[in-house]
């Protein structure tokens, strides 16, 4: 199951990346992204409808890790598209007021779901079998008018998808607000001529991000991890999913907990040694 769903998600990410670089207006890009996500969600649902979970852990993994990856993107793109369609034109004050109103709505949502939000943010697992396996709940009440298929739904997989999407939408709004506050119109010379692609694993990138935040290199040490993750996701056109769980897995490694950082250190030392050897060879030639 994991190989197939990872293939589906990778294909979706590739298609979304193509849309983000096609030169279309932003609203059209998000509209096309919504359609792509909807197709990918339908494909995922069709696959799972004929799949038998091998264990409770397998079922929990799907409804806690896999399904929310797809659905949170869908919800996020809808949120941003609606923002683009509804945002006021004209005076900046009106736009700031609108953004702050959206942020206030998000805060109310997080406050309303504080208990489960804390469960998710803390990486807890003790209630996973209740939250992320099927049966034993009123699907019409629990799923808040979204998913009404008991075979394909648990009590909290949509809520988790919504939280992930809202976190990302919150980051988007904060960046929009920051642009207005700083009059941040990126000059042409600041844009990259060629996009950079992260070619190591997502776990490697998460390790790097957590190291940078732990060292306090951003905003005098005041940057939140989710803000930095959002920045790297945007820059590298990559989706890191539930990065906290991957970080938790790193902390539980019995050996080599900082695999990427150790690799980077060795690579840099090797580069420095190579430079010293080259400089020494040049000096030797000059003496001769």
N, C-alpha and C positions, 0 to 999 in steps of 0.2 A: 504493500500500500504506500509506504513512504517514498519509494522510488518513483512511482507513478505520480503522486501528488506533487512531489518536488519538481518533476518534469513539467507538469501543468503550470506550476507557479513560475518556474524559470521562463517558460514560453510567454506567460502573461507579462512578466517584467520586461522581456525583450520587446514585446509589442508596444508596451507603454513607453519605453525609451525611444522607440522610433517615432511615436506620436509627439513626444516632447521636443524633438529636433526637426519636425517637418515644416516649421516656419509658419504654421497656421496661427490665427489669433488665439490668445490664451483661452477664451471661453470655448472655442471650437475644439481645442485640445482636450479640455476637461470633459466636454460632451462626448467626444470620441472615446475617451478613457472610461467613462461610465458604461458605454455600450460594450467595450471590450471586457470589463470586469463582469458585467452581467452574463456574457457568453461563457466566460471562464467559470463562473459560479454554477451555471447550468450544467456544464461539462463535468464539474466536480461532483455535483449532486447525482448526475446520471451514473457516474462511476461507482459512487458509494452505495447506490440503491441495489447494486448486485454484488456488493462486497460483504463478507462476513468477518467481523472483527475477531482477531485471534485471541484477544484477552481484554479484560477491563482496562488494562494499561494502554492497549492499542486504541480502544475507543476514546479514552480520555485524551490521548495524544491528538487524535483527529479533531475532537470538538474544542480542545483548549489551544492547540498549536496551529493546526492546519486550516480548518475552516475560518477562524478569525483573520488569518492572513488575507484571504480573498475578500471576505465581507467587509473588513475594516477599510480596505482600499476603496471599495464601492461606496461606502458611506462617506468617506473623506472626500472623494471626488464630487459627490453630490453636494456636500456642504460648501466646497469651494466654488462650484459652479453657481449655486444659489447666491453665494456672496457676490460673485462677479455680476450676476444679473440684477441684484437688488441694491448694490452699493450706490449711494447718491453721487451725483456729479456736481461740480461747482466748488464751493468753498471747502477748504481742507477741514475746517471745524466740523462740518456736517459729516464728513467721512470719518473723522476721529470719533465722533459721537456714535456713529453706526458700529464701528469696530468695537468700541468699549461696551456697547449694548450686547454685541455677540459674545464678547468675553465674559460678560456678566451672566448671560444665559448658560454658558459652559460651566462657570463656577457653580451655579445653582444645580446643574446636572451632577457635577462631581460631589457636591455636598449631599444631594439627595441619595446618592449611591455610595456614600462614604465608607460603609462597612466592606462592601465588595471591592471598592476601589483600593482600599488599604490591603485587602487580601491579595489582589493582583500585584500591587506595587511592591509588596513585601516578598513576593515569590513563594507564598504559602502553598501547600499542597494537601493539607489535611482534609479539606472539604471537596477535593477534586471529584471524588466518586459521586457525590451528591450533585455538584454543579455541572459536571461534564459527562454524565452518562444519561441515557434516555429512560423515560418512564417515571411515573410517580409524581407528576406535577400537572397543574392546569395550564396547558400550553397556551390557551387564549389569554390568560391573565399574565403569565410570567413573561411572555415574549413581546409584550407591549406592541401589539398590532403588526409585528413584522413577519415572523415565520410561524406557520400554523401546521407544519408537518411533523407529527410526533416521531416518525421514523427517522427524520433528518434533523431533529432539534433536541437540545437539552435546555434546562431551565436558565442557563447563564451563558451559552456560547454567543448569542446575539448581544447580550449586555457587555460581554468582553470585547466583542468587535466594535461596539459603539464607543466604549471607553478608549480603545486604541485609536480609533478614527478621531475622536474628539481631542485627544492629546495632540495629535498631529495637526488638526485644524487650529487648535489653540496656538501652536508654534507658528503656523502660517499667519494668523492674525497678529501675533506679537511682532513678527517681522514686518508686516504691512504697517503697523503702528510705528515701529521704529523708523521706517523709511520716511514717514510723514514728519516725525519729530526731528529727525536729522536732515530732512530734505535730501534723502539719500537717492540721488539719481546717479546710478553708476556710470562713470564716463566711459566712452568707447574703449579707451586704452586699458581699462581694467578688465575687460571681458577676455576670456581665453579664446585664442584662435583655434585651438584644437582641444576637445574634451579629454580629460584624463579618466582612465578606466581603472578601477580597483580590481586587480587580477589575483590577489591573494584571497583567502577564504573570508567569509563574513565574521567568523569567530576571531580571526586575526585582527580585523578592523575594530571589532568591539574591544578587544584587548588593548589596542592602541588608544582608543578613545578614553577608556577608563583610566589608563596610565596618564594621559594628558590632563584629565580632570583631577585626578588624585594629586598631580604635581602642581595644580593651580595655575596653569599657563594661560588660561583665558579669564578676562575680566577680573584680574587680580585675585583669582581663586574663587570668584563668586558665581561662576557659570554652573547651571544645573546640568546633570548628565543628559536629560532628555533634550535640552536645547542644543547641546553639542552633537548628539546623535542625529537630530533633525538636520543640522547644518551639513554633516558629512553625507547623510542620505541624499540631500539636495545636490551637493557638489559632485558626488560620484554616481548619481542616478542609481542608487542601490537601496533596497528595502531590508532593514536589519531585523524586522519582526520583533519578537519578544526578547529584546537584547538582554534584559535583566536575567532571564533564565539561563542564557548562554554564559553570562558573567558568573552566575552561581555555579554552573558546571566547572568553570575555570578554577574557582576557589576550592573545589573539591578534588582537583587533580592531586594524585599522590606524589607525582614527580613533575618537574618542569612546569610549574604553574604559569610562568611567563614565557611561553614558547616563542612568540613573535619578538618580544623585546630582547630575549637572549640572541635570537637570530640576527636582529638588527645590530646589536652591539658587536657581534662577531664579524658581520659584514663590514661595518664601519672601521673596525680595528684592522681588518684585512686590507681595506682600501688605504688606510693610513700607512700601514707597513709597506704596501706596494709603492706609495708615493715616496717614502723614505728610501726604499731600494732604488727607485728610478733617480732620485736626486743624488744618491751616493754614487751611482754608476756615471752620472754626468760629471760629478766632481772628479771622479777617478780619471775620466777621459781628459778633462781639462789639465790635470796634473801631468798626464803623459804627453 
